[in-house]
Amino acid sequence: MPQATQKLTLNAGRDVPFNKLVLSQQNVRKTRAGGSIEDLAEDIARRGLLTSLNVRAEVDAEGNETGIYRIPAGGRRYRALELLVSQKRLSKTVGVPCIVSKGKTPEVEDSLAENVQRLDLHPLDQFRAIMSLREQGIGEEEIAARFFISVAVVRQRLRLAAVSPRLLELYANDELKLEQVMAFSITNDHVRQEQVWDTVSRQHSREPYYIRRLLTETAIRATDRRAVYVGVEAYEAAGGMVMRDLFDDDNGGWLQDPALLEQLANEKLAADAEALKANEGWKWVEAAFDFPYGHTSGLRRFYGERAEFTEDELARYDRLTAEFEMLDAKYAEATEYCAETEQRLEELGNELDRLNDRPFVFAREEVARGGAFISLGAGGELKIDRGLVRSEDETQVETGGEGAMDSDGEVDKEVSESASNAGTSLNGKPAHNGQIGEDDDDGKLPPLSDRLVEDLTATRTVALRNALANDPVMAFIAALHLFVLKTFYVHGSVSCLDVMLQSVKFGQTQGLGDTVWAKEVEQRQEAWGQDLPKNPNELWVFLVALDDVSRHALFAHCVSLSVNAVVQPWNRRRAAIAHADQLARSLGFDMMEAGWAPTVDNYLGRVTKAHILQAVREAKGEQSAQLIDHLKKQDMAREAARLLEGSGWLPEPLRLAVDDAAAVLEDKDASVELSAFLTEGVDAEEESPDTAQDEQQFAAAP
């Protein structure tokens, strides 16, 4: 007969008076692992002791029970009961439910088994339990208070209700991780969730951030400038929906209706443009989210004057300035740091900046024929570019040879008179109709012949060239005068220098105006435009009186606007691009150090998948390229941008052309001749063809 299976006997339970319980030294829990004793005590006070203590009877040397029970498992519960007893909320002799072990195993094993075998509640079960309480009408704050968890945790668990039941089932079967489920919870669209899961389940990349990216690819971030400009509240008031992520910092979420947001932004921008036109009196105001870089080309710009201080503002400005200078002097001499002084200095500086940043006041007659461009900045703020006049709005004056029109549309009589007599003076006096040496009927001298005037002025030009060549300072000023006229005065006076200065516009390049370099150029142009005289005829005197440092800075600004290193399909401009590389080396310029980085918009989204993989391969190696080679083009571009971040990788058109000779020369004295460098240690007969060719190319370079 088969041997009968021995039946198990479970340890008995009994109520042990609290004052008969002591902690066992064999309890394995020595390190606090979260959850306060106070919270557990409050939970016991609310609903009673839900889990019994595991105890062993203490025996004396003869093996007799002493009436004391040691606790190898349940130390936290004991301490919570101890706290309630000390607060006199429990009696010292209250009966505590205990499971009394017979002692067949070591005490330490009982403690270890209870902690190891215990399984934390699955988040999905926690979600379902909290959802059940919520459906009973218990609020989120009350649930959080009852279970001593934060309201955010309650909301996060409740947010799982937004996840498709199919995905929750996969999560229950351990086919999805909690982080992935939380990523799906940002949208309530179960169909879209399942579509995304079907997509990522066939790919290597199943990371939560990738799931969020796919779910939000048709939405617009709340940090988008249009969303900031309109305001999420206004968008929601118009019926727009916002996706939010309770499990991660979502920076305000994602707006799910791009068309509605675009409509609201356009309407608000149009209203702001109309208000600007009505309030300030401009003839025209153009509004757009963006304008192409160089959109003001061909328009004359005029500048306003800062509004004058009122008496009260001037008095306040003087008072704040005096206080700032006094505190600043004391702070500079102090030996110890003082936070209060530093804070006060910052407050004074901010207040002085506000007083200095007064609005510009424009001439009324200029505003009547001028206009402004209104657009959105990168942070959603309004950008207003005021003070531009179209050529058709310039005041037209019929000169009929009687006068010339200056930059303000007024006839310059002095210029007109000298123009009418140009080349017809004799001994410093203006000549009149008739022939030289022959009096006409009125006794006036006839004009000089055209050929003679041409010869004389040619002679004067050569002599003037020679004089200018012997005065480098004045030559510099003359060139600067021309450059400033071309840069700042569209319809201004002309110069006697026949030098071309062109500034190529790049309106076809999207986003160029938002780059840090374009913004610096614009700020520099604006600053100089405020300082320069409004009348171009006053420019020469202004430049002569300018200090050398400012004059050089202005010259560099004007010259910089003529740089053109653009490669176009119909004009490769190889020699010009080679010179641009030489200029970059001389400046120590590099696009990577200047802050350019590959993004989806500026490069990765505009090239083939092969180019994307090549970029990642060059920057991060073959293994990184293999991580994304299975993705679709759009996803591959996004992942590549993340991988290339901080790598310093540049596409070929942005790299400096390899020029070993130039690189070596940079480390040598500039006066060393290239031929000497190339032939150093090399006999003429042994000179390689490549070396000779390099020398010829270098010598032929512009």
Secondary structure, DSSP 8 states (H G I E B T S, - for coil): ------------EEEEEGGGEEE-TT-S--S--SS-HHHHHHHHHHH---S-EEEEEEE-TTS-EEEEEEEEE-HHHHHHHHHHHHTTSS-TT-EEEEEEE-SSS-HHHHHHHHHHH-----HHHHHHHHHHHHHTT--HHHHHHHHT--HHHHHHHHHGGGS-HHHHHHHHTTSS-HHHHHHHTT---HHHHHHHHHHHTTSS---HHHHHHHHTTTSEETTSHHHHHH-HHHHHHTT--EE--TTS--TT-EES-HHHHHHHHHHHHHHHHHHHHHHH--SEEEE-S---TTTTTT-EE---EE----HHHHHHHHHHHHHHHHHHHHHHH-SS--HHHHHHHHHHHHHHHHHH---EE--HHHHHH-EEEEEE-TTS-EEEEEEEE-GGGS-----TTS-EE-TTS-EEHHHHHHHHTTT-EETTEE--SS-TT---TTS------HHHHHHHHHHHHHHHHHHHHT-HHHHHHHHHHHHHHHHH-TT----S----------TTSTTGGGSHHHHHHHHHHHHHHHHS-SSGGGHHHHHHHS-HHHHHHHHHHHHHTT-----BTTB--HHHHHHHHHHHHHHT--HHHHT----TTTTGGGS-HHHHHHHHHHHH-HHHHHHHTTS-HHHHHHHHHHHHTTS----GGGS----HHHHHHHTS-TTS-HHHHHHTT--GGG--HHHHHHHHHHHH--
